[in-house]
């Protein structure tokens, strides 16, 4: 290997990799750190229009508030990772019929209609372990499969993603030091740790089938009564059925994982690189001990109806509903789990505050966002976090409809959402994050 590679390996062994190589800061738009994301489609049993739904997933635009960290392992067929009886017993799993999607006795009636997700989390874990997905995330960060190439540089991707939005004060202080403004960069350990994987399972359900099954259960319960209470209960059951039977629903469940990347992980990788340099093929990078941290799961449902006035075909309506429901479940994950919340830059124009987020992110008006300013350690110039400097709210008068296909229905003459707040002390490029 060349001397350059030897130097890089030594740097990693010394953990100097934690300070990312600099890239030129664009003055017109401040750059900032974003989390990295890979997503996996979980394929279960076939259902009505499953081909259309699956194709819609393939055309779903990648969430643009994250760095694209996708790898080839982007689909999981549950039939290949079914749990054995021994695994079920060891994990202490108890089947839950149709899960928690429909409460009470109705879950038994709908068990053949609605997919059972009670074991999916464990089958995902089996897939993760079998395919070594955590290692594959690290492999992409450091391009380990290119280790033997002449101009190999493990810092390339980290350098591309390592910038963050430093305050003007921090830049001014850094410019007077030997290290200079180019050291105002995020560290690799934070970048890599903020690597997420979302596993998504889709279903397309006839509302008529579900509503009829629920009605059968509620009617049976009503018939155990007598007189006026019975009549009222049956009337309520019929009313509920009539109200809920129309159309279809897209159901989406998403499981969120985060790469468990630590100081020890850096050291272990550095040691492996040193051995690989000396021993070649005798060293297997995939033996690196690294895993995921399970963050949580969310569900989202969207109603699908076919109207004679609709300009789209049924297939287009299903595709549109599927993609919007995917965005919906991501928005729910972001609202529930702070570490998964994306940060977006604000734009100040004519004394008003804007940001290029909107209905796709679940905005309806009135949501509160914190305005954040990045801060650096005064001695090391390493980014150590953000400080809140203001709170702004979404203005209901101008919410950007950035949902998939929205422009086809009601074109808007703006592509930003307006916020209420004082813009005097704010500047374009500062970041905002939604409050719970």
Secondary structure, DSSP 8 states (H G I E B T S, - for coil): --HHHHHHHHHHHTTGGGB-------SSS------EEEEEEEE-S--TTHHHHHHHHHHS---TTSEE---S--EEEGGGS---HHHHHHHT----TTTTSS-TTHHHHTTTTS---TTHHHHHHHHHHHHTHHHHHHHHHHTGGGTTSTT--TTHHHHHH----B-HHHHHHHHTSSS-GGG---BHHHHHHTEEEEEEEEEEEEHHHHHHHHHHHHHHHHTTS-HHHHHHHHHHHHHHHHHH-SSEEEEEEEEEEEEE--HHHHHHHHHHHHHHHHHGGG--GGG---EEEEEEEEEEEEEE---TT-SS-HHHHHHHHHHHHHHHHHHHHHHH-GGG---EEEEEETTEEEES--GGGT--S--EEEEEEEEE-TTT--EEEEEEEEEEEE-TT-----STTHHHHS--S--SEEEES--TT--TT-EEEE--
